[in-house]
Amino acid sequence: MRQLIAEIRRNRELIWALALKELHVRYKRSALGFLWALLNPLLMMSILAVVFSTVMRIGIKQYAVFLLSTLVPWTFFSQALSYAVDSIVGNADLLKKIYIGKSVFPLAAILSNIINFLLSMIPLVLVLLVLRFPFHWTWIYLPVPLLGLIFFTAGCGFFCAAANVYFRDVSHIIQILLSAWFYFTPVIYPLDFVPSRYHALFRLNPMLYILNGFRMAIYFGQLPSLPSAAMSVGCGVGALWAGYYVFRRNEDTFVYYV
């Protein structure tokens, strides 16, 4: 972890420049540009809200707020991981020309999506204002699950970026895995909707604890239990340590495979 912190401090300007470049490329030739960061969660919420509150009658009060409280952080996780997995392979030409710390590429992918995440919080605030939903004091707790989310995403990003160098199928598998993971995670439904006999299985999902912190603080106006809060950060730290360890052990050979 010390080595990672040292790399971030040493390459912070390069990471920032690469993150801005990635955002510029992502929205290049787009008429709405950065507005898509605001529209994506709103459009997704609208579709899911119609399906689950009107068609399927899921019966949750203020379902739009219930949904957005976890959909926004989940979208950050899925998009950041999708970009991070291709971060090394996608910069192969640069890696072959100059020596550069390999970790800057997954970190830049994560940072660009953190910026996107912060922008996507604007629609959430607007929805709360339009629906006259209260802003609970528990919003001050949000940095805790956010930290766990960033750590967990970075750890998964490091591991997948390294694996994708040697097995290009990883980038395709990740998209399938994220689709299944989305429905295995209580984003569009509460855990109470799952039969109790499956709860133990669902509790093996690290994203359950991380997203629970967001929903408890934003929607319920409560703090999660201490074990749940500890798990949200602990899962993030564990994933970051493991992912970065695998990345560091293999980064010197990346240039031979990209």
Buried (B, 14 or more C-beta within 10 A) or exposed (E): EEEBEEBBEEBEEBBBEBBBEBBEEBBEEEEEEBEBBBEBBBEBBEEBBEEBBEEEEBEBEBBBBBBBBBBBBBBBBBBBBBBBBBBBBBBBEEBEEEEEBBBBBBBBBBBBBBBBBEBBBEBBEEBBEEEEBEEBEBEEBBEBBBBBBBBBBBBBBBBBBBBBBEEEEBBEBBEEBBEEBBEBBBBBBBBEEBEEEEEEEEEEBBBBBBBBBBBBBBBBBEBBEEEBBBBBBBBBBBBBBBBBBBBBEBBEEBBEBB
